[in-house]
Amino acid sequence: MAKRRILWIDDEIEMLKPHIIFLSQKDYDVTTATNGSDALDILKEQRFDIVFLDENMPGMSGIEVLPKIKNLRPALPVVMITKSEEESIMEDAIGSKIDDYLIKPVNPNQILLCLKKNLEEKKLLDQKTTMNYQREFRQIGMEISNKLNFNDWIDLYKRMVYWEVDLQNSSDDGIRDILSMQMEEANTVFARYFIENYKDWIKPDSSEKPLFSHTLLRSKLFPVVDENETTFLIVIDNLRYDQWKILQPEIEQFFHVEKDEIFYSIIPSVTQYSRNAMFSGMMPSEIQKRYPNLWVEDEDEHSKNFYERDLLSEQLKRLGKNYKFSFNKILNLQAGKKLADQMSNLLSNKLNVIIYNFVDMISHAKTEMDIIKELADDEAAYRSLTLSWFMHSPLYDIMKFLSEKKINVVLTTDHGSVQIKNPIKIIGDRETNANIRFKYGRNLNYESKNIYEVSNPAELYLPRPNISTSYVFCKSYDYLVYPNNYNQFVRYFSDTFQHGGISLEEILAPVVLLKAK
């Protein structure tokens, strides 16, 4: 490996010879300059890995030289070395984008530590992260094999998401592959566990059960609303827990995360069922029975969530909550900008609901558009695209505004999504629905054993359009494809992000309480 090259700029460079000799012995190549002008000439001709820059020099000061260095070499790390600890000098230096600073007199070990931090940090972090996951790999594997309860699965999934996010930029492809295989194993076991227990969990008299879509607002939102003058519920459609963890550092600029929790989506884990259940406080068949005019069948042309506001209003009435509330659904950039401009008008409401549809649009666009397929071709890229959207979206401005007004926020979603990989052939009639993670209809035929079939939808509180209607659900990374034009549809859907089935990524969804800073 070639020696790392340092440019050291200091008008008293002769006094630093012992340090330079020490660095040479540590296999660093040090070039020196006694003033900013000479240093800039050297930088025009030569390449360096890092610059040490004295803050107090005759002629151009270090603060004056710094932007000129950055103009020549924007990505070149610069370490400011100063005798002064004055706050104003540090602020000027940090504002000019120094990468680090040292206070004179510096000793050789300080310099060496600074070099490792700025030149080898990614490599060292990679090694440490990989070692830490390798130590936990066996423990996670043992837990997957044990009989976990619904809270244990939440804890395990949170830990696995932590490692997914922590390892996503690792240069070690092998360790990421191991984690992916472990997540696949976890999904297989989780699907089996979920299917064994779901029917009992959703019974009204069940005492031990997870927090589900239809009990989410009653448990996590309304108590917050009761305690505050105004509260915002922000529902980012189709937001996975790992996507929330990517957004969290940016949101924490404005809010304290008071609670970081997970609820279980009902199945099918799609907007029509899970989000209607959320706003109504009822399971799908109960909505259809009690409010037949507010339930939209899959084949209807209306939006599957056309009556969400009405369903929320009915739930509030049943619970005796006389909240004045607003309800806004954001489906495009223009609507987001318009809402951001009108936020002040909402502050007199006890409750304000904002549904943001962008993440769901990313997943659908990945299916429809080649450019999105390239931008989000794996889990890490999908997370990165979500973060990029958020940072440049009106929702970011809305969150900042709410923080400034000291308004608390409950942030959640309706379900997540999973990257599908394994096609399963299925045959259905013309009235079978279009979703590729679950189907309902008459005379559904398939060959795989890896399908969860529900022959009596009433047991899962699912609508039954016909007496012979049954439902089938995919587990893990499977998806359903008709035999006609099979290869074409496999190419079209493979590796896209879909929802409606049973996987950790779809079912375990975030619900977060944010307290304004």
N, C-alpha and C positions, 0 to 999 in steps of 0.2 A: 504493500500500500504506500502511495506517495506521501511524502511529508506534508503536514498541514502548514499552510503559509500564513504568517501574521505580519501585518504592517503596524509598527508601533510609532506613534507620532507624539513626540515630547521634546520641548526645548532643552530639557536637562537629560538628554538620552544617555550621556556619558555616565551619569550616576546610576543608570539602570543596567550596566553591563553584567553584574552578577545574576540579575534576573534573566537576561538574554542567554547567558551561558547555561543556566539551569534549564531553560526551555529547549536549548539545542540538545542537551543531554537527554531530554524527554522526547526527542525526535520531532521537534517543531522547527521550522525554518523562519527566522525572524529578520525582516527588513525594517530599517529605521529611517525616520525623517524628523528633522528638528523644527519644522514649521509646516503650516497648513498648505502653503503654495507648493512646496516641493512634494508634499504627500499627494496632492491632487495630480501633479504631473506623473508621479510613479503609478498612481491608480489608472491613469489613462493608458499606460503601456503594459501593466502587469495584472495578473489575477491573484487574489488573496482569498483566504477562507474567513478571516476576521480582522478587525481593526481595533487597536487600543488607542484611544484618543485622549490626550491631556486637555482638560477644560481650560486651564489658565496658561495661555501662551502669548508672547508679544506678537504684534501684528494681528492676524486673524485668530480670534479665540476659538476654543473647541466648539462652542455653541454655534459660531459662524461657519466653521468648517463642516460641521455635521450635515446640514442640508445639501451642501455641494457634493459630499460623498454619496449621499442617498440619491442625488440626481444622476451621478455617474453609475453607481452600482446599487439599485434599489433594494436588492435582496441581500446585500452584504451585511452581516452582523457588525454592529459598532458598540464597543464598550467604552463608556466615558469614565475617565479617571480624574478625580478632583480632590483638592485639599479641603474644600469647603463642604459643609453639610447643610448649607442654607437651603431652605425649602424652595425659594424662587428659582435657584439654579437647577435643582432637581426637576422642578415642574417644566422649566424651559427645555431641559434635556429630554424628558419623557415626552413632552409635546412634539419634539422634533424626531421622535421615534428611535431613541436609543434602544438597544436590546438588553443592556445590562449596565451597571456602574460599580466602580470600586472607589473606596476612600483611601487617600494616601495617609501614611506610608503603607504600601501593599507588600505582602510577603509572598514568596514563591508559591506556597501551597494555595493561597487565595487565588492566584492567577491560574494555577493548574485546575482548580475546581471550577473557575469561571469558564475556562476553555472546554472542559468536559460538559458543562451544563449547556453551553451554546453551540458546540460543534457535534457532540455525541449524545445529546439528550434523547433524541428519537431512538437511537440504537439501544441505549441503556434502558429506556422505558419499555421498548419492545421485549428485551430480554427479561426484565423484571415481570412484565405483564404475563408473558408466556410461562415463566416459572410459576407464578402465582396460580394461573389457571391449571397448569399441570398438577399442582398440589391439590386443587379442589376437584379436579376431574373425577377422581375415584370416589370422593364423598358424594358428588352429584349423582354418579352412576348408582351408588348404593341406595340413595334416597329414591331414585326412579323405580328401583326394584322393590322398594318397601310399599306397604299399603298406606298411601297418603290420604289425608282428608282434604276437604275443599280449601281450607286455609293453608295447609301444607303445600298444595299445588300453587297457590298464589305466591307463597314465599319462594318456592323453587323457581317458578317462572321469572320472578323479579331478579333472582340471582343469575339466571341464564341470560336474561336481557342485558344485565350489567356486563357480563362477559362479551356478549355480542357487540355492544357499543364500544367496550374497552379494546377489543381486539380488531375492530373493523379496519384500522389503519396499519395493522401489523404487517411487516414484510414477510412474515412466516405464513405462507399459504397453508402449510400442513396443519398448523394449530387451528386455523379457521375451519378447515375441513373436518377436523375432529369434533369441534364444537357443533358444526352442522349435523354431523351424524348423531351426536348426543341429543340435539334438539329433535331430530327425527325419531329417535328412540322414545324420548319423553312424550312426543305427540301420539305415538302408537299406544302407549300405556294410558295417557290421559283420555284419549277417545274412548277406550274400553271402560275406564272408570266413570266418565261422564254418562255414558249410555246406561251403565248399571244403576246409576243413582238419580238421573234426571227426573224420571217419572214420579219418584217419591218426593223429591225436593219441591216440586211445583204444586203438590197438594196443599190446599189451604191450611190443613191442620198439622203440617210438617213442622217440627220444632227445630231440627238441626238442618240448616240449609244455607247456601250462599246468598249474598245480596244479588238479586236478579234485576233485569231491565224494568219490570213492572213495579218493583218496590224501590227503585233507585231514588226518585224525587222525594218520596215520602220519608226516606231514611236520611238522605244526604243533602237535599236542597231546602226543603221547607223549614227545618229547624234553623238553618242559617238565615233564611228570609225573615223568620219571626223575630230574630235578635237584632236585625239591622234596619235602618231607614230605607235603604234600597240595596238590592243585590242583583248581580248579573249572572245568568246561566248561559255559558257559551258551550255549544255542542258542535264540535268539529267532526263532521260525518266521517266514519271509517278511519278513525285515528287509532293506530296500534299503540300498545304501551311503549315499545321501543321508540316510536316517533315522538311520543310525549317526552321521553328522557332526552331526546336530542333537542327538543324545544326548551326544556326546563332551564338550562343556563341563561338563555336569552330572556325568558320570562322573569327569572329571579333578579334581573336588574330592577324590576318594578314591584315585585311581590315576594312575600315570604310564603313558602310552601308549608301550610299548616298541616295538611293531611295529603298523603300520596297513597291512594288506595286503588283497589281493583274490584270490579263487580263482574258477574257472569252474565253474558248475553243469553237471552233465550234463543231457541232454535225455531225456525231458520235464522241464522245470524245475518239477516239482511234488513235494510231500512224499513221496508213495509211492515215487518213484524216487530222487530226489536224497538224501533223508535216510536211506533204507534203504541206499543206496550208501555214504553217509558212515559209518554205524555198522558196516556189514559189511566195509568196505574192498574191496568188490567191485562190479562192474557188475550191473545188474538180472538179466540172463539167467544170469549166473554164480551169483547168489543162488538163483534158481529151480532151477537144475540141481543145485547142491551141497546146498542146504537147502530142498527143496521144501515141507517142513512149515512153514518160516518166511517163505515168500513168499505174500502175499495178493493174489489177483487183483482187478481193479477191480470186478468185479460181485459179489464176496463182501461179505457184510454186516459182517464184522469191520472194525475200524479198519485203514486202509491201513498203519499203522505199529504194529501190535499187538505185533510181535516185535523191536522195536528193541533192547531190553536184551539179548535172546538173541543178536542179531546182533553187538552190541558184545562180548559175552562170547566168542563164537566168534573174532572178529578178534584179541582179546587172546591167546587160546590159540594161534592160528596163529603169532603173533609172539613167543611165549614171555614175555608180560607177565603176571606173577602179581599183578596189582593187586587189592587189596581196594577195591571200588567201590560207590557207590550210584547209583541212577537214579531221578529224579523228573520226572514230566511234569505241568506246571501248566496246567490247562484253564479254571480259573475263579478268582475272587477268593478264595473260601473256601480253596481248595487252596493258593493263594499265601500267605495269612496263616498257615495251619497250618505250611507249610514254614519260613517266616520265624521262627516260634516254636521250631522244632526244629533250627535250624542248628548249635548246639553239638554235637549228637549225631553230626554228619557229619564232624567235624574229625579223627577217627581214621582215616578212609579215605584211601587214597593218591589216589584219583580220585573226584570227585563230579560227576555229570552232571545238569544241570537244563535241561529243555526248557520254554520259556515260549511259550505259544501265542497271546498277545494280539494281536500285529500281524496275524497271519493272520486272527483273528476280526474285526479292523477291516475288512479288505478284503472279507470275506464279508458282514459286516453292512452295508457300504456298498451291496452289491447288494440286500440284503433289506429294509433299513430306510430310510425317507425321511429321518429325522432325521440319520442318518449320512451320507447323500448330501449333505445341506446342510452338514454340518460338515466334510466332506472332499471338496469338489467339484473341487479341483485339487491339483496336486503340493504346493504350499506348505501348503495346509490339511491335507493328508494327513500331512506332516511335523509340523505343529503339533499335530495330534491325537495322534500317536505320542509327542511330548514330554510332553504333558499327562498321557497315561496313565502314562508311566514315572515322572514326578515324584510321582504319587499311588498308585503300585503297591507291593505287597510286594517286588517286585524291587529297587526303590530301597533299601528297608531291608536287603535281603539283600546288596546291593553294599556298602553302608556297613558292615555287620557284617564282611564279608570283609576290607575294608580295615583295620578296627580290629584284626583278628586277623593281619594281615600275610600274607594268603593271596593268591596270584597267580591270575589268571583268564584263561582263553582264551574270548573272546566271539565268537560267529559265528552263522551261520544256515544254512539249506539252499538258499535261492534268494531272489530278489526278486520284484517284480511290476511290471506296466506298466499305464498307464491306456489302455484300449482305445477305439478311435474308429471303425474301419472294418469294417462287417460283410461277411462273405463267405458266400454260400449254399453249403450242402453237403447231400448226401443220403447216409444210411447205414441199415443195417438195425437191428433192435431191440437187437442186442448191442453196438452202437457205444457207447463210453463217453461220459460227460456233459460232460467238460471242454470249454470253448469256445475254448481256445488250441491244443489238439491233439486229434486223434481217432485211434483205431485200430479197425479192423474190416474186414469184407469188402465189396467193391464200393462203396467210397467214391467219390462223384461230386461234382465241384465245377467251377466255371467259371473261377476266377481263376488266373492264372499266378504270382501272388505267394504260392505255397504250396510248402513243402518236403515232397516225398513220399518216403517210404522204403518201397520195395516189398520189400526184403529186411531185416527187422528185425535179423536175426542180425549183420549188418555193424555195427550200432550197439549190440550187446549188449543188445537189447531182447527181452522175452518175446514168444512168438508163439503165442497161444491156438489158432489154426487155420492150416492150411497156406496159406490165401489171405489171411491178415491182413496189412494194410499200415498204416503210420502216416503222418499228415500233420501238419505243424507250421505255425503262423502265424508271420509275421515282423513286426517293428516293432509297429504299433498295430492290427493286424487281429484279428478274431475270427470264429468259425464259428457260423452260425445255420441252422437247418432252414427250408425254405420254408413249412412249415405255421406259421401265426401269426407270420410273419416280422416284421411291424411291431411286434407286441406284444413280442417278444423283443428287438428292437433298442432299443426304449424302455427295457426293463428292464435291459439290460446296458451300454448305451452310457455311456462315461466312468467305468465302474467299474474297479477295480484287479484284474487277473487274472494268472495265471501258468501256465506250461506250454509257452510258445512260445520264440521266439528274439529277444531284444532285449538291449541293454546293461543295462537295469534288472533284468531277470530273471536273466541269466546271470552277470554280474559281481557277486559277493557278498562282503561284508566278513568278514575273519578278523583278530582283534585280540588282541594279548598285552598284558594289563594287569598292571603291577607295583604292589603296594600301597605307598602313601606311608608 
